[in-house]
Amino acid sequence: MAALFHGVERLFLKHTARWWPCHQPASSLPLVGRVLALRINLPGLTETRQGRCVHSGAVRTSQASTVHRLPFTTVSQQDLDFFEQLLPGRTITDPEVLESNNVDWLKSVRGSSEVLLRPQTTEEVSQILRYCNERRLAVCPQGGNTGLVGGSVPVFDEIILSTSLMNQVLSFDSISGILTCQAGCVLENLSHFLEERDFIMPLDLGAKGSCHIGGNVATNAGGLRLLRYGPLRGTVLGLEAVLAEGKVLNCLAALRKDNTGYDLKQLLIGSEGTLGVITAISIMCPRKPRSVNVAFLGCSSFQQLLDTFQHCRSMLGEVLSAFEFLDSACMRLVEDHLRLANPIKESPFYILIETAGSNAVHDEEKLHNFLEEVMSSSLVTDGTVATEESKIKVLWALRERITEALRHDGYTYKYDISLPVEKIYQLVEDMRGHLGIRAKSVVGYGHVGDGNLHLNIVSPTYDPALLSAIEPYVYEWTAKHHGSISAEHGLGLKKRNYIHYSKPPEAVAVMRNIKAMLDPKGILNPYKTLPDAIPSHVP
Amino acid sequence: MAALFHGVERLFLKHTARWWPCHQPASSLPLVGRVLALRINLPGLTETRQGRCVHSGAVRTSQASTVHRLPFTTVSQQDLDFFEQLLPGRTITDPEVLESNNVDWLKSVRGSSEVLLRPQTTEEVSQILRYCNERRLAVCPQGGNTGLVGGSVPVFDEIILSTSLMNQVLSFDSISGILTCQAGCVLENLSHFLEERDFIMPLDLGAKGSCHIGGNVATNAGGLRLLRYGPLRGTVLGLEAVLAEGKVLNCLAALRKDNTGYDLKQLLIGSEGTLGVITAISIMCPRKPRSVNVAFLGCSSFQQLLDTFQHCRSMLGEVLSAFEFLDSACMRLVEDHLRLANPIKESPFYILIETAGSNAVHDEEKLHNFLEEVMSSSLVTDGTVATEESKIKVLWALRERITEALRHDGYTYKYDISLPVEKIYQLVEDMRGHLGIRAKSVVGYGHVGDGNLHLNIVSPTYDPALLSAIEPYVYEWTAKHHGSISAEHGLGLKKRNYIHYSKPPEAVAVMRNIKAMLDPKGILNPYKTLPDAIPSHVP
């Protein structure tokens, strides 16, 4: 049981008014009080105590400072009655149902919410927030709950406001390719809807089967198509959101151009549910490509990989839709743990290149010319190409299933770093040198085209000493090289206190003012995105 | 002289404390007081009175409500001394030099600023704003002064803060294509800089020879490449700005992905200098295309033009870089006034299609297949193609020089409307029906690919009755069809009071709060973007 509390140093229980050291097994914790949130950065915490709620708690982890529950109101029976009247049958209090909404999908963060609300309309969301704001009840907006930084689950007893029943396509214009839909539409469902109409979504993610488009927009998700179709900040044309006080902000214009005043939707994009609840979006969708090819290549060095990228951008030009990489350590992981076969000869680095275009003959010719160039100049040592969908999937799996393979390898410390592209692998190498034998492995993969490295460090089990060696080293290294400590995952609960590595104090101050302006009582997704106001050093 | 005051109904002069009817010739206006701003929507106002400044004034035009000078401080000799010490030789008070900075390039709006400041560094901008904020001196940030809505010139005696000497390229990364430069770089200079390095700017405008990139970003300029490379909201990766109180907001990251907190740069993009002065930007630049082709085609109906657009997007796919249109009335204007030759047989509608790609053979083949398809199906009645640069320019001139031709045709009422693409020409037709013989001509052209119509109505001279027939009809029509009353030009001074046609009151309220938060004394570009707080109906 002790393993359940890895990463948590000690817990504060109000009832006993003292700190409880966490090397004690969980089962020995007194049940008279209730710990309202246990925040740890590793899987395994599978139990929430259902004792009498004392509505105060504090947790300290070794990676983030202690979070204290803010003085929000506790949900009362009267509140439940109100919600049940507003959302009959859609006000959920069954702990078993709530379980999956309280825990993030990495199983690294757990809240203890006792209410899940499932509105179907914007008006219902508005009524919920108006009521919660009036009563000072904290709310955690939740989409598909696939976030990686603990942003989508409650920290304490926040009411969970799920968009899962807001899943209607509102309109699609086959001339402009503009889709308007509710926030709770699952990304993959939208993709199917569009593919039947010869269009595609401008974003694609590993979590597409679960994630909601509203959550994608709220976290400014990046993913696999960003290189080609750009960020959501360009493709999302409009959105509707409900602000903390219940006001509906309707900026749902389905127009490619609109310069009438400040672009408020941009404040909501990437705000992780802290400034408003996104209820609907309109997004510009590209035509479905007629032809897709994937090449999987090997390189002897990262410099050769970068040179290959330069040739690739020049020769594949407008049909290049992905340029991903993995190192040999990643390849070994997918070979060992998932029994995937390396389709080419062993190399220090592997590249996955995808083309997507409107003319198969032209695309294949471009790809052929490019491959001839990089193989004849020895930039690439070996390679294979797939044009059939099933073979394409096999190649993509080598890149997409690394996360899964890592889970089998031990405890993983995950970092999502953005850097000038020529620097991205240097961080992996420097980290390897820095950690030496303390880490089981240090691996790197990611989106070269976007300068986005997924750095993962593995140890057999969770090791606080190793973590202290990684952080803040990784953040300091990133800041020194003008990178971002969160390229596409956001800050959520886990990384909010590291924001100063990527943003100056003036910017954080403006962010705080925006939060205070739009959500004066701070009820929307508290403890997320913005750093703790006061250094919460607990004696 | 009376013509000089077309569009202005009457002027309020503080000294005489009465309204002066504007059918009086300007020369008969009493010189004891000074009119601090004359805002009219037509060219011709060529004189500013240099009497003793009374620092109060009000102007009423038939298109916008009266603007009263807000109680900002007047620039004193002490202020000038401070500026001269801070910016020796770059504090300009010569009225002749100031002339071109006080008048917009349409010559439709005139301010009466007596000071022009030319900082070279962000630190200087910071010191200027800190001082002005402290002293409550109003400031009008100015780039290349090529705006079309009166946003870039002072309305009264605001200090003009020009970015013209902030014209340094700070860095360029030839791997990522990310350019970082000061705000005052002229767009065309940046284009030349990049073309030498085999890249291009992701935006292109008619005003490229004068406009500053900072102004482009401050107005969220659209232009000719948006269809292909997306809006500045996607391509601008970072920016640095000075806020009203002098604080430098450094969000100049040159990263494609950065999800660390709210994206503050988006507030500055399109805020028309009302929230901060943009001092530097980083922008992602695409590779220079290896091959460019232009086709100029004729269509019998707008429906056929839309069908052609559908085929075009499908068959040209990723190499399509522009799909522009003009109607036969536009063609007649460029033929009559500029002596340009129609290269194809007369048609009700003309299309200009540009392709830009990485492989000339492929691009030409795609274009050929597309043309064969649309000509054999009679969607297109005639056409011509250019691949040589000089011939491409000739074809582009037919589209780009319409504005110039309109100037020769009479007084032009200009509207920049965004609509669902299938509706864009209906507005032109409805306007024609609505105005009947009252208008000399009603013409439409624009960016079909972006759903952006430039609607222009011509009368022999300025005609207030005609204007009353156009407005608010044009705005009501646009709102009814879910369009935007300003697609790419912004709101500036001229359109700020029409914002409610495109944005709900809740959104405008949030915008006001943002303005109050970032610029509490309202010194930055007052009278712009946001509507007048109080309906200023003067008895």
HADDOCK unambig.tbl for C-alpha pairs under 7 A between the chains (distance, minus, plus):
assign (segid A and resid 175 and name CA) (segid B and resid 310 and name CA) 6.64 0.50 0.50
assign (segid A and resid 176 and name CA) (segid B and resid 421 and name CA) 6.84 0.50 0.50
assign (segid A and resid 230 and name CA) (segid B and resid 234 and name CA) 6.52 0.50 0.50
assign (segid A and resid 231 and name CA) (segid B and resid 234 and name CA) 6.11 0.50 0.50
assign (segid A and resid 233 and name CA) (segid B and resid 233 and name CA) 6.21 0.50 0.50
assign (segid A and resid 233 and name CA) (segid B and resid 234 and name CA) 5.73 0.50 0.50
assign (segid A and resid 234 and name CA) (segid B and resid 230 and name CA) 6.50 0.50 0.50
assign (segid A and resid 234 and name CA) (segid B and resid 231 and name CA) 6.10 0.50 0.50
assign (segid A and resid 234 and name CA) (segid B and resid 233 and name CA) 5.71 0.50 0.50
assign (segid A and resid 234 and name CA) (segid B and resid 234 and name CA) 4.58 0.50 0.50
assign (segid A and resid 249 and name CA) (segid B and resid 506 and name CA) 6.10 0.50 0.50
assign (segid A and resid 249 and name CA) (segid B and resid 507 and name CA) 6.09 0.50 0.50
assign (segid A and resid 250 and name CA) (segid B and resid 504 and name CA) 6.93 0.50 0.50
assign (segid A and resid 255 and name CA) (segid B and resid 418 and name CA) 6.73 0.50 0.50
assign (segid A and resid 255 and name CA) (segid B and resid 419 and name CA) 6.59 0.50 0.50
assign (segid A and resid 255 and name CA) (segid B and resid 420 and name CA) 6.65 0.50 0.50
assign (segid A and resid 256 and name CA) (segid B and resid 450 and name CA) 5.64 0.50 0.50
assign (segid A and resid 256 and name CA) (segid B and resid 451 and name CA) 6.86 0.50 0.50
assign (segid A and resid 257 and name CA) (segid B and resid 418 and name CA) 6.30 0.50 0.50
assign (segid A and resid 257 and name CA) (segid B and resid 450 and name CA) 6.84 0.50 0.50
assign (segid A and resid 257 and name CA) (segid B and resid 487 and name CA) 4.86 0.50 0.50
assign (segid A and resid 257 and name CA) (segid B and resid 488 and name CA) 6.29 0.50 0.50
assign (segid A and resid 258 and name CA) (segid B and resid 418 and name CA) 6.82 0.50 0.50
assign (segid A and resid 258 and name CA) (segid B and resid 484 and name CA) 5.63 0.50 0.50
assign (segid A and resid 258 and name CA) (segid B and resid 486 and name CA) 6.06 0.50 0.50
assign (segid A and resid 258 and name CA) (segid B and resid 487 and name CA) 4.42 0.50 0.50
assign (segid A and resid 258 and name CA) (segid B and resid 488 and name CA) 6.40 0.50 0.50
assign (segid A and resid 259 and name CA) (segid B and resid 270 and name CA) 6.83 0.50 0.50
assign (segid A and resid 259 and name CA) (segid B and resid 486 and name CA) 5.43 0.50 0.50
assign (segid A and resid 259 and name CA) (segid B and resid 487 and name CA) 5.34 0.50 0.50
assign (segid A and resid 259 and name CA) (segid B and resid 488 and name CA) 5.44 0.50 0.50
assign (segid A and resid 259 and name CA) (segid B and resid 489 and name CA) 6.70 0.50 0.50
assign (segid A and resid 259 and name CA) (segid B and resid 490 and name CA) 4.82 0.50 0.50
assign (segid A and resid 260 and name CA) (segid B and resid 486 and name CA) 5.86 0.50 0.50
assign (segid A and resid 260 and name CA) (segid B and resid 490 and name CA) 5.86 0.50 0.50
assign (segid A and resid 260 and name CA) (segid B and resid 491 and name CA) 6.00 0.50 0.50
assign (segid A and resid 260 and name CA) (segid B and resid 499 and name CA) 6.10 0.50 0.50
assign (segid A and resid 260 and name CA) (segid B and resid 502 and name CA) 6.84 0.50 0.50
assign (segid A and resid 261 and name CA) (segid B and resid 271 and name CA) 6.72 0.50 0.50
assign (segid A and resid 261 and name CA) (segid B and resid 491 and name CA) 6.95 0.50 0.50
assign (segid A and resid 261 and name CA) (segid B and resid 529 and name CA) 6.02 0.50 0.50
assign (segid A and resid 261 and name CA) (segid B and resid 530 and name CA) 6.92 0.50 0.50
assign (segid A and resid 262 and name CA) (segid B and resid 267 and name CA) 6.30 0.50 0.50
assign (segid A and resid 262 and name CA) (segid B and resid 270 and name CA) 6.39 0.50 0.50
assign (segid A and resid 262 and name CA) (segid B and resid 271 and name CA) 5.68 0.50 0.50
assign (segid A and resid 262 and name CA) (segid B and resid 511 and name CA) 6.37 0.50 0.50
assign (segid A and resid 263 and name CA) (segid B and resid 267 and name CA) 6.67 0.50 0.50
assign (segid A and resid 266 and name CA) (segid B and resid 266 and name CA) 6.23 0.50 0.50
assign (segid A and resid 267 and name CA) (segid B and resid 262 and name CA) 6.30 0.50 0.50
assign (segid A and resid 267 and name CA) (segid B and resid 263 and name CA) 6.67 0.50 0.50
assign (segid A and resid 270 and name CA) (segid B and resid 259 and name CA) 6.84 0.50 0.50
assign (segid A and resid 270 and name CA) (segid B and resid 262 and name CA) 6.39 0.50 0.50
assign (segid A and resid 271 and name CA) (segid B and resid 261 and name CA) 6.72 0.50 0.50
assign (segid A and resid 271 and name CA) (segid B and resid 262 and name CA) 5.67 0.50 0.50
assign (segid A and resid 310 and name CA) (segid B and resid 175 and name CA) 6.69 0.50 0.50
assign (segid A and resid 315 and name CA) (segid B and resid 358 and name CA) 6.69 0.50 0.50
assign (segid A and resid 317 and name CA) (segid B and resid 358 and name CA) 5.55 0.50 0.50
assign (segid A and resid 318 and name CA) (segid B and resid 318 and name CA) 5.97 0.50 0.50
assign (segid A and resid 318 and name CA) (segid B and resid 319 and name CA) 6.89 0.50 0.50
assign (segid A and resid 318 and name CA) (segid B and resid 357 and name CA) 6.61 0.50 0.50
assign (segid A and resid 319 and name CA) (segid B and resid 318 and name CA) 6.89 0.50 0.50
assign (segid A and resid 357 and name CA) (segid B and resid 318 and name CA) 6.62 0.50 0.50
assign (segid A and resid 358 and name CA) (segid B and resid 315 and name CA) 6.66 0.50 0.50
assign (segid A and resid 358 and name CA) (segid B and resid 317 and name CA) 5.55 0.50 0.50
assign (segid A and resid 362 and name CA) (segid B and resid 362 and name CA) 6.07 0.50 0.50
assign (segid A and resid 418 and name CA) (segid B and resid 255 and name CA) 6.76 0.50 0.50
assign (segid A and resid 418 and name CA) (segid B and resid 257 and name CA) 6.32 0.50 0.50
assign (segid A and resid 418 and name CA) (segid B and resid 258 and name CA) 6.83 0.50 0.50
assign (segid A and resid 419 and name CA) (segid B and resid 255 and name CA) 6.61 0.50 0.50
assign (segid A and resid 420 and name CA) (segid B and resid 255 and name CA) 6.66 0.50 0.50
assign (segid A and resid 421 and name CA) (segid B and resid 176 and name CA) 6.87 0.50 0.50
assign (segid A and resid 450 and name CA) (segid B and resid 256 and name CA) 5.65 0.50 0.50
assign (segid A and resid 450 and name CA) (segid B and resid 257 and name CA) 6.84 0.50 0.50
assign (segid A and resid 451 and name CA) (segid B and resid 256 and name CA) 6.87 0.50 0.50
assign (segid A and resid 484 and name CA) (segid B and resid 258 and name CA) 5.63 0.50 0.50
assign (segid A and resid 486 and name CA) (segid B and resid 258 and name CA) 6.06 0.50 0.50
assign (segid A and resid 486 and name CA) (segid B and resid 259 and name CA) 5.43 0.50 0.50
assign (segid A and resid 486 and name CA) (segid B and resid 260 and name CA) 5.86 0.50 0.50
assign (segid A and resid 487 and name CA) (segid B and resid 257 and name CA) 4.87 0.50 0.50
assign (segid A and resid 487 and name CA) (segid B and resid 258 and name CA) 4.42 0.50 0.50
assign (segid A and resid 487 and name CA) (segid B and resid 259 and name CA) 5.33 0.50 0.50
assign (segid A and resid 488 and name CA) (segid B and resid 257 and name CA) 6.28 0.50 0.50
assign (segid A and resid 488 and name CA) (segid B and resid 258 and name CA) 6.40 0.50 0.50
assign (segid A and resid 488 and name CA) (segid B and resid 259 and name CA) 5.45 0.50 0.50
assign (segid A and resid 489 and name CA) (segid B and resid 259 and name CA) 6.70 0.50 0.50
assign (segid A and resid 490 and name CA) (segid B and resid 259 and name CA) 4.82 0.50 0.50
assign (segid A and resid 490 and name CA) (segid B and resid 260 and name CA) 5.86 0.50 0.50
assign (segid A and resid 491 and name CA) (segid B and resid 260 and name CA) 6.00 0.50 0.50
assign (segid A and resid 491 and name CA) (segid B and resid 261 and name CA) 6.95 0.50 0.50
assign (segid A and resid 499 and name CA) (segid B and resid 260 and name CA) 6.10 0.50 0.50
assign (segid A and resid 502 and name CA) (segid B and resid 260 and name CA) 6.82 0.50 0.50
assign (segid A and resid 504 and name CA) (segid B and resid 250 and name CA) 6.93 0.50 0.50
assign (segid A and resid 506 and name CA) (segid B and resid 249 and name CA) 6.08 0.50 0.50
assign (segid A and resid 507 and name CA) (segid B and resid 249 and name CA) 6.09 0.50 0.50
assign (segid A and resid 511 and name CA) (segid B and resid 262 and name CA) 6.38 0.50 0.50
assign (segid A and resid 529 and name CA) (segid B and resid 261 and name CA) 6.02 0.50 0.50
assign (segid A and resid 530 and name CA) (segid B and resid 261 and name CA) 6.91 0.50 0.50
